[in-house]
């Protein structure tokens, strides 16, 4: 099975639905060929696993385009997912964390990669076979009653994920997902407790209102007490924000936030597995996942959610593989003296995009901001590094989408370190 590496594509695209191990079938617009003359329908989005001599590669947010003539891997999306593309005279390599994970050569002047995938319909387990035999019985799809907002920050959707085990180093056990209806810009805000939603949300809304000059007209959430309480209702009344709540037992009505929850969790799971970072850094990694997600352009507007919401862009070379080892220089906030500068080794665990700096986990486990980094190429010694996850630990995230009906937990993992 061949893929063409495409520097002009805004998303990964494939024509065979059987290659997806997870797919949501839904007509989601069109993509145009480079000439602009042909419009091809997007019939779904999902995740695929590619296999080659280096191992397995997992890619998410892949477009299912049945009429596309070649499978495409987007250079832009690969870079945003932490890969490095290195071209040579007659071949090229794609690396992650300084290890080659894909390689290809030019065929008919096109950069081509070959994979040895079996289609996933040949690998069905008994539960999937039963599901097929029953005619794919599932709950009926839900069509939203609400139209998309017409301007940024006019309508936002909210949801809380957690509790998450283990807690972060700062004691966070949840995160709040905030999604802008117009631009699809999202934020993931860590929380120690569900009761912190009010203070964290109002602080975030005040900050954006100061930048934009207005508050949202509508906020949409479920009926959890973290959203329906005197503190938030008073804040909304004061700022003329209308509240809208999902009906009981129908999390689909808050589907926008739910979808972003899944995407952020999948991204965080992949980053933790690839980087071998300690699970206690999940609060940094979910913020990095949201920021990376905000860089992927919409196939409709050709602008990223970040650009549409913030009215500015971030350069691609700002983004580095999470977990990459660095040497850093750190100047404490309370000192202007060069004698107070501190240096050391650590790992990138996130970004501070407002300062265009990086969040670095030091060897002591403390997380600092630093602009002054050297990205190191030599491999990490896992046995001597307290920031890395050694063993078979996994991140547990309780599923609250139907918490009034069941209290089952979903395990995000296991996350095993490399030998």
Secondary structure as UniProt FT lines:
FT   STRAND          2..6
FT   STRAND          13..14
FT   HELIX           17..19
FT   STRAND          20..25
FT   STRAND          30..32
FT   TURN            34..35
FT   STRAND          39..41
FT   STRAND          44..52
FT   TURN            53..54
FT   STRAND          55..64
FT   TURN            66..67
FT   STRAND          72..74
FT   HELIX           75..80
FT   TURN            81..82
FT   STRAND          83..87
FT   STRAND          91..96
FT   TURN            97..98
FT   STRAND          99..107
FT   TURN            108..109
FT   STRAND          110..114
FT   HELIX           120..122
FT   HELIX           126..133
FT   TURN            134..135
FT   TURN            152..153
FT   STRAND          155..162
FT   STRAND          164..165
FT   TURN            169..170
FT   STRAND          174..180
FT   TURN            181..183
FT   STRAND          186..191
FT   HELIX           194..196
FT   HELIX           197..212
FT   STRAND          218..221
FT   TURN            225..227
FT   HELIX           230..238
FT   TURN            239..240
FT   STRAND          242..245
FT   TURN            248..249
FT   HELIX           251..254
FT   HELIX           255..275
FT   HELIX           279..281
FT   HELIX           282..293
FT   TURN            294..295
FT   TURN            299..301
FT   HELIX           305..310
FT   HELIX           316..318
FT   TURN            322..323
FT   STRAND          325..330
FT   TURN            333..334
FT   HELIX           338..340
FT   STRAND          342..352
FT   TURN            353..356
FT   STRAND          357..362
FT   TURN            363..364
FT   STRAND          367..370
FT   STRAND          372..375
FT   HELIX           382..384
FT   TURN            386..387
FT   STRAND          395..398
FT   TURN            401..405
FT   STRAND          409..412
//
